[in-house]
Amino acid sequence: MSLQTTLSAISSFVWGPPLLILLSGTGLYLTLRLGFLQIRYLPRALGYLFARGANKGKGDVSSFAALCTALAATIGTGNIVGVATAVQAGGPGAIFWMWLVALLGMATKYAECLLAVKYRVRDKYGFMAGGPMYYIERGLGIKWLAKLFALFGVLVAFFGIGTFPQINAITHAMQDTFNVPVIITATVVTVLVAMIILGGVRRIATASSVIVPFMAIGYVATSIIILVVNYDKLPAAIALIIHSAFNPQAALGGAVGFTVMKAIQSGVARGIFSNESGLGSAPIAAAAAQTKEPVRQGLISMTGTFLDTIIVCTMTGLVIVITGAWTQGVQGTELTNLAFNQGLESNVGSFIVTIGLVFFAFTTILGWCYYGERCFVYLTKGRTKGIKFYRLLFVVLIASAPFLELQTIWTIADIVNGLMAFPNLIALIALRKVIINETKDYFARLKAGKVA
């Protein structure tokens, strides 16, 4: 049995019905118990993004910068390569399941980031430390589960979302589109990442606050242009996505072996890979926010899932479906490039996708370096030598990532992502009363005019 076959079997087991049910079930439960908070209070949450200076409290960075750090980690190859992979594996219906898991995931993201602020502490270096490992330890009192989460967090940073898929995508996209040798791109990216991560969370947050809005707006704007030009095809594309979510084989007259389960698995796995709701990564960034109110930061953080999947991933998915590129036998970045080229009727499309991919993936590397470091600090109790070792190893892995097999990289990423979700989701379920009570208290005070 080959390595890839073994890894694929492990991935299918990890992302089997138990995890899918746990992820969607947790999101559904929180959605119902919180009264569809992610829909009712989305306008308020988006308004909080721009209310700078309001409700400031202890923390290392602004709430906006904390969100941008989280978005830096989430808006990455999943938005370009991941969506294309989901459609190629599960058909257009996979996009529908990405939408659904994102809607439920907004409630999950809200809950985990609320807990991150509530249970955060200051470490011995004076920085805010929080995330699942802290609310598992301080809220549940289960240290071994907290350590297990932190261990998985380090593994994801090293071998999952944080390094391999991102740097591999950057180097090969630059080679395919601009003929830049892999070794040159790998060297430049490695040096730039090393320069930024040595500055810690503040430098990462500053870089993310500049890059993330710029790259997201540019990519979405290009997608909208394509959709406007092809507006007459948009209703049929949306209808195909919805119909093939429940009848996948109808997408190509049964010629392709799509199944409902494959569409669901592809959509959920790639959706979670993209927005990370339920994985417990975003709470690590949320814990650093300058805020007094856990609920307020939870609302701000849940907009990350909305922006990542409902906005950016949808743009990629619609362009791929509306142009028909998904039927032409290509996959990954090549599929997204083809779709944008056909949509713009020019090779400029692939240039825009490549530039977007480079920025998306680069900031994901930065965000996940921070996540992994916080998990590593928790495991090593903040030893200075340990932090230096972590950063050095992270840089070494970045340098080696371009030379690994793409399929193997994505499979490894899926496995460690799934493992990371289990401890976090267990904590969310166990601390559900804390989440509900904090939410009720905040909105009661808001109604009484006691908070802004």
HELIX and SHEET records of a PDB file:
HELIX    1   1 LEU A    3  VAL A   14  1                                  12    
HELIX    2   2 PRO A   17  ARG A   33  1                                  17    
HELIX    3   3 LEU A   37  ARG A   40  1                                   4    
HELIX    4   4 LEU A   42  LEU A   49  1                                   8    
HELIX    5   5 SER A   63  THR A   74  1                                  12    
HELIX    6   6 THR A   77  THR A   77  1                                   1    
HELIX    7   7 GLY A   78  GLY A   82  3                                   5    
HELIX    8   8 VAL A   83  GLY A   90  1                                   8    
HELIX    9   9 GLY A   93  LYS A  118  1                                  26    
HELIX   10  10 PRO A  132  TYR A  135  1                                   4    
HELIX   11  11 ILE A  136  LEU A  140  3                                   5    
HELIX   12  12 LYS A  143  PHE A  159  1                                  17    
HELIX   13  13 PHE A  164  PHE A  178  1                                  15    
HELIX   14  14 VAL A  182  ILE A  197  1                                  16    
HELIX   15  15 GLY A  200  VAL A  229  1                                  30    
HELIX   16  16 TYR A  231  LYS A  233  5                                   3    
HELIX   17  17 LEU A  234  PHE A  246  1                                  13    
HELIX   18  18 PRO A  248  LEU A  252  5                                   5    
HELIX   19  19 VAL A  260  ASN A  275  1                                  16    
HELIX   20  20 ALA A  282  ALA A  286  1                                   5    
HELIX   21  21 PRO A  294  THR A  305  1                                  12    
HELIX   22  22 PHE A  306  CYS A  313  3                                   8    
HELIX   23  23 THR A  314  THR A  323  1                                  10    
HELIX   24  24 ALA A  325  THR A  327  5                                   3    
HELIX   25  25 GLY A  332  LEU A  344  1                                  13    
HELIX   26  26 VAL A  348  THR A  380  1                                  33    
HELIX   27  27 THR A  384  SER A  400  1                                  17    
HELIX   28  28 ALA A  401  PHE A  403  5                                   3    
HELIX   29  29 LEU A  406  ALA A  430  1                                  25    
HELIX   30  30 ARG A  432  LYS A  447  1                                  16    
SHEET    1   A 2 VAL A 121  ARG A 122  0                                        
SHEET    2   A 2 MET A 128  ALA A 129 -1                                        
END                                                                             
